[in-house]
Amino acid sequence: MSRYTGPAFKKSRRYGFSTLENGKDLAKRPYAPGQHGVDRRRKASEYKIQLDEKQKIRFTYGMNEKQFKKVLKRAEKMQGVTGETFLKLLESRLDNVVYRMGLANTRRGARQLVNHGHILVNGVKTDIPSFECKPGDVISVKEKSLEHPAIKAALELKPTRPSYVEFDEKKMQGTYVRYPERSELSKDINESLVVEYYNR
């Protein structure tokens, strides 16, 4: 299954969760799309609840099924609670770190910046969105891209940055300080359902 590139608002409405994490996608119509979106009263099965949770997280981070499952399998082999480790690995993706630093308004925008070679990791051009950042990695904007209109527009919005990333707008570089704590991530995500879905 390839990565979803359609309307983000549609998926947010489908799962009743802001995949853009800003609430704008649910502000006008906080119900599922389609003719019967307002009135869906069928009781969901346990399988459907798990599937929806998996899809919700997958679309939030903009990953295809193969990538998503691979990250979870890796989390299972690591120490700690599998679900929390899984979320930490997702948050450590380069496109997500660029987004968290406020260089793009959305993860899709951040992924495009990375793909087009505008981002450096520890001074080396890195154009792989799934690149896993480690605590202490320095993320910066390539010198030729300092005036990139999309980056300037994103920074003008004065983004709120989580405490596990730092960014200096004068130097146009930041640091992935540490892995996030579970309490710093969305409370509307139930990662244990995803673990159950793949272990069923």
N, C-alpha and C positions, 0 to 999 in steps of 0.2 A: 504494500500500500504506500503510495507516494505521499509526500508532505502536502497538507491542505493549503491551497493558495487562494481560496475563495473569500467571500465577505466574512470578516471577523465578527461583525455584529450578529450575523445569522447564527453562528456557533454559540455565541454568548447567550443568546435568547433560547437556543435549543436546550442548553444545560442550566439555564438560570444562574449563571456565574459570569462575572466580568473577566473574560480572558485577557483583556487589555489592562486590567487592574486599576482602572480609573472610574468605572461606573458609567461612563458615557454611553457604552453599548447597550445598557439596560434602562437608561433614563427615560426614554420615550415610551418604549413598549416592553415592559418586563415580563413578557410571556413568550411561549414558544412560537416560532414562525409557522405560517400555513393557515389554512381555513379553520382548523380546529385547535389552533394554538392556545386560545383563551380557556377552552374547556376540555382539559384532558384529565379525566377522573379515574382512569384505570389504575389499579394498585400495581406498583412496580414489583417485579420479582427480585429476589436477592441477586441473581445474575445481572439483571438490568441495572441495578443500583451500582454494582461493582464496575460494570462496563462504562456507565455514564461517568463515574468518577475517574476512571482511567482516561477516557476521551477528553474530559475536562482539563486534566493536567497536561495531556499530550498537546492539545490545541493551544493551551496557555504558553507552553515553551516552544511551540512551532516545530514539532519533530514528527518524523514518520514512524510507523509502527516498529520497524526493524531497529532503528536507533533507540527508541524508547525502551524496548524490551532488553536490549543489550546493556543499557545503563542499569536497569533493575537487576539483571543477573550479576553484574559487577558489584552492585551494592550488597547483594546476598553473600558475597564472598568476603566482605569487609567486616571489621569489628563494629559493634554497636547495633542499634535498632535499625533493621533493614529499611523501613519506610523513611526514617529521618535521614539516614545516610543517602538514600535515593534522592531526596529533595536537595541535599547539600551538593550532590554531584550535578544535578540539573542547574542549580544556582551558580556552579563553577564554570559552566560553559562560557566561552568568550563572548558570544553574542549577548548572553544575559548580563555579564559583567559590564559590557559597554552600555547596555540599556540602564542598568542600575546606577552607573556613573552619570547618567543624564545626557549622554552624547546623542541619543536618539529618543524620540517620543514613544516608540513601540519596539518590541523585540524584532519585528519584521524589518524596521528601519535600521536597527543595530546590525542585523544579519547582513543587510545590503552593504553597510559601511565596511564590515569585515570582508565580505566577498570581493568587494572592489579594491581591496588593498589599502584602505585609509588608516588602518590600525596597526600599531606596533606592540609587541609583547617583549618586554626587556630589551627594547631597541631593535628587534627583528620583525620584519613585516610578516604578519600571520593572517592568511586569508581563509582560514578554516573556522567557521562559526562554532563547531563542536569542540574546538581545542579546549582542553581542560586547564583552567588557571589554578595555580597553587598559591596559597597564602604567601604574600611578599612579592608576587609578580607585579611589575610596573606596566600599566597599560597607557599608551600615549597615542596622540594623533600624529600621523606622518607630517613632516614639515610642509610638503606641498599641499596638504589637505587642511591646513589651519583655517583657511577662509571658506571652507566647504559650506554652502548655504544651509544644508540640512542640519549640520552640526551647530552652526550659529543660531539657527531658529530654535533648536531644542534647548540650548543653554540659556537663551533669552527668556524661556518660560520659568527659569529658576527652579529646577527640579529638586524634589526632596530626596536625599540620598540615605540609604540605610547605613548603619554604623559600621558594617563590615566592609565598606568600600570608602576610599577617600579620593577626592579629585581637586586638583589645583587648576582653576580656570585660566590663570595667568601663564602657567607653564604648559597647559593643555595636556596634563598627564595625571594619572591617579594610581592608586595601589589597591590591590585586592588584599585587604588587611588580614582577614581570617575567614574560616567557614562560618556561615550564619547559624545562629541558634534556632531551634524549631519555633520558639516564641516570636521570632522576628519575621516569620513567614506567614502566609495567609492562613487564618483560622477556618476559612471556608473549604479548605482542602483536607480530605481524609485519606492520607497516603496508605493507611493499613488496608483499605478496600482494594487498592491497586495490587498490593502484595497478595491478598486473598484471591484476586481475579486470576493472577498468573499461576498460583499454586493450587487452584481448584482441581 
